[in-house]
Amino acid sequence: MSDVFHTDVSDDPNSDANTAVDWQARRIDAIEVTPHRVKTIAGRFRNWRRASTWPLLLFFFLTPWLTWEGNPAIHFNLVQKEFHLWSWVLWPEDLTIIIGMLVGGAFALFFVSMYAGRLWCGYACPQTTWTFMFIWIEEKLEGSRNKRRKLDQGKGSSSQKLRRLLKFVIWGLLSLATAVTALAYFYPLEIWLADLMAGDISMMALAWVIIIGGLTFVNAGWLREKFCTDACPYSRFQSVMFDSYTRTVRYDEKRGEPRGRRNPHSTTGDCINCDMCVHVCPTNIDIRDGLQIACVDCGACVDACDRVMDKIGKPRGLITYEPEMQRSSGQRWRLWGYGMAVTITAVLTLVSVLNHDPLSISIQRDRLSLYQLTPDDTVSNRYILSLHNRTAEQMTVDILDNKLHLAQLVIGPGARAGQAINIERDLSTPSGKVNLTLAFDGQQQTVEVSYSNPFANQLAAN
């Protein structure tokens, strides 16, 4: 990589407008030629990031191993069109619940983004999580940022080159584990491993493992910031949610400028132009150039700058995670609007969940035989009953007509069943509505159906 990141104080990019443009252009050229080597540094923001990412990683990798009543705890069954969430099963009929979850999550993201910036990007996004994990492995094996840059230039020793090879192997294994885990949410891990050991694994499954594993390796190992700056749509529409009171990573230009190395007779600001804020940035931007679309608000530059300020005896806060302006949150109507949208969506979704029927019932008249006169002088109407067990447990359903037991169906978890039934009434019973009762799991559900008897009118006329 070019030595642009070690620009001497005399080459201050802010000396004049033209120099600043040339300096920034050289930086962009350097970024495009060589992957950005990130320096990791301790600090409160790194601790917060680890506190959020490690639970997410553990949840991602361990959940496919968990089972609930013999089924995977979380399972997207695309073939059966069902979503298992512990004891809860969602079907296409539960579209309102699924939409409520998605819309509620979107509004929650808008609310958090407007209040505290890109917390999702910096602390929970899989792109950031995997990138920092790969960077951590890279630094542990290859050493500091400067050692990695020398290795990029072919100046490393044989031992360092072997360490880089080992890094690629570990990256590959981690990418493979990521791919297998991601597939396990759709293809239960127990079945997947059994099929693999038996040599009966689906070629489609292997193809997806290769695709996901390859994309993970290339993305977290090489693309990194390029995905955030060039491909991620969220960084594009974040400007719609931000305002002057949104918390973001900011550089105090009044305090830091003009930049330069400190000496007893200097009149420079507090920024000593060490470029540490650039070295630690996962998206390879210079926060001193102002708020940028590539900034993910991870706070790494804040940790780096605070450490430098401690060393030179200056107060922290040259780079902060604060809003541009201060104002009472009560005046931020758009923020309150997002909060209300989250609340309303959550309430409506909760109502849908509480009203979720474990048994889906559909009943239709038999079009081939609307009514029939029986030898017992009763009129029989024939119906086709379709039932869907929307739970993860077997269900026994008793079908009753005026406490008269018509039929019993045993329906497996998530299974569907059909039954033809006859409802009989005497000749004097007029056409109208009759009730059919279905009893299951200690519950009863009543269905109203239309009953047809043209003979009742004839008897009444006579």
QUIWOHU-V530796 format. One record per residue. RES is the residue in one small letter. NEAR is the number of other C-alpha atoms within 12 Angstrom. Layout:
RES_NEAR / RES_NEAR
This chain:
m_26 / s_22 / d_20 / v_25 / f_36 / h_20 / t_24 / d_18 / v_24 / s_16 / d_22 / d_31 / p_31 / n_25 / s_19 / d_13 / a_12 / n_13 / t_16 / a_17 / v_17 / d_19 / w_28 / q_25 / a_16 / r_21 / r_28 / i_22 / d_19 / a_20 / i_29 / e_18 / v_15 / t_23 / p_30 / h_37 / r_40 / v_41 / k_34 / t_35 / i_31 / a_22 / g_22 / r_20 / f_28 / r_29 / n_19 / w_21 / r_30 / r_27 / a_17 / s_25 / t_30 / w_23 / p_18 / l_21 / l_27 / l_18 / f_18 / f_26 / f_25 / l_24 / t_25 / p_34 / w_28 / l_23 / t_21 / w_20 / e_18 / g_17 / n_31 / p_31 / a_28 / i_35 / h_35 / f_26 / n_24 / l_17 / v_11 / q_19 / k_20 / e_28 / f_32 / h_33 / l_25 / w_23 / s_23 / w_29 / v_38 / l_36 / w_32 / p_19 / e_22 / d_25 / l_20 / t_24 / i_28 / i_25 / i_20 / g_27 / m_26 / l_18 / v_24 / g_28 / g_23 / a_23 / f_28 / a_31 / l_30 / f_34 / f_34 / v_27 / s_35 / m_35 / y_32 / a_33 / g_40 / r_38 / l_36 / w_32 / c_39 / g_38 / y_34 / a_28 / c_26 / p_28 / q_35 / t_41 / t_35 / w_38 / t_41 / f_40 / m_31 / f_38 / i_37 / w_29 / i_28 / e_34 / e_26 / k_22 / l_26 / e_33 / g_27 / s_24 / r_29 / n_24 / k_26 / r_32 / r_28 / k_22 / l_26 / d_23 / q_18 / g_15 / k_15 / g_20 / s_17 / s_13 / s_15 / q_26 / k_23 / l_16 / r_24 / r_27 / l_18 / l_19 / k_27 / f_25 / v_20 / i_24 / w_33 / g_28 / l_21 / l_29 / s_32 / l_26 / a_27 / t_33 / a_31 / v_36 / t_34 / a_34 / l_35 / a_33 / y_33 / f_30 / y_34 / p_31 / l_32 / e_23 / i_23 / w_29 / l_22 / a_15 / d_18 / l_18 / m_11 / a_11 / g_12 / d_15 / i_20 / s_18 / m_14 / m_14 / a_28 / l_24 / a_16 / w_25 / v_31 / i_25 / i_22 / i_26 / g_29 / g_25 / l_26 / t_36 / f_33 / v_26 / n_31 / a_39 / g_38 / w_32 / l_30 / r_37 / e_36 / k_28 / f_28 / c_31 / t_24 / d_16 / a_17 / c_22 / p_15 / y_28 / s_29 / r_20 / f_16 / q_31 / s_23 / v_18 / m_31 / f_29 / d_25 / s_23 / y_27 / t_36 / r_30 / t_39 / v_41 / r_37 / y_33 / d_29 / e_24 / k_16 / r_22 / g_31 / e_24 / p_26 / r_31 / g_27 / r_26 / r_22 / n_13 / p_7 / h_8 / s_14 / t_17 / t_24 / g_22 / d_35 / c_36 / i_32 / n_33 / c_30 / d_33 / m_34 / c_42 / v_36 / h_34 / v_35 / c_40 / p_47 / t_42 / n_37 / i_35 / d_35 / i_40 / r_36 / d_26 / g_18 / l_28 / q_25 / i_33 / a_35 / c_42 / v_44 / d_42 / c_45 / g_44 / a_44 / c_46 / v_39 / d_37 / a_36 / c_44 / d_32 / r_26 / v_29 / m_27 / d_16 / k_14 / i_18 / g_12 / k_20 / p_19 / r_25 / g_28 / l_35 / i_39 / t_30 / y_36 / e_24 / p_26 / e_23 / m_14 / q_15 / r_15 / s_13 / s_19 / g_12 / q_12 / r_22 / w_17 / r_24 / l_29 / w_22 / g_21 / y_27 / g_27 / m_19 / a_25 / v_27 / t_22 / i_20 / t_27 / a_27 / v_18 / l_22 / t_27 / l_19 / v_16 / s_22 / v_22 / l_13 / n_14 / h_22 / d_25 / p_35 / l_37 / s_30 / i_29 / s_24 / i_27 / q_26 / r_24 / d_23 / r_11 / l_12 / s_18 / l_23 / y_27 / q_26 / l_24 / t_16 / p_11 / d_12 / d_17 / t_24 / v_29 / s_30 / n_34 / r_28 / y_29 / i_24 / l_32 / s_25 / l_34 / h_34 / n_34 / r_34 / t_32 / a_31 / e_27 / q_22 / m_29 / t_27 / v_36 / d_28 / i_34 / l_26 / d_24 / n_16 / k_16 / l_17 / h_19 / l_24 / a_24 / q_24 / l_29 / v_25 / i_29 / g_20 / p_28 / g_31 / a_28 / r_25 / a_27 / g_25 / q_27 / a_24 / i_26 / n_34 / i_40 / e_32 / r_30 / d_25 / l_26 / s_21 / t_25 / p_23 / s_25 / g_16 / k_17 / v_23 / n_21 / l_33 / t_28 / l_36 / a_27 / f_27 / d_19 / g_11 / q_16 / q_20 / q_22 / t_23 / v_22 / e_18 / v_26 / s_23 / y_31 / s_33 / n_31 / p_25 / f_24 / a_23 / n_15 / q_14 / l_14 / a_13 / a_9 / n_8
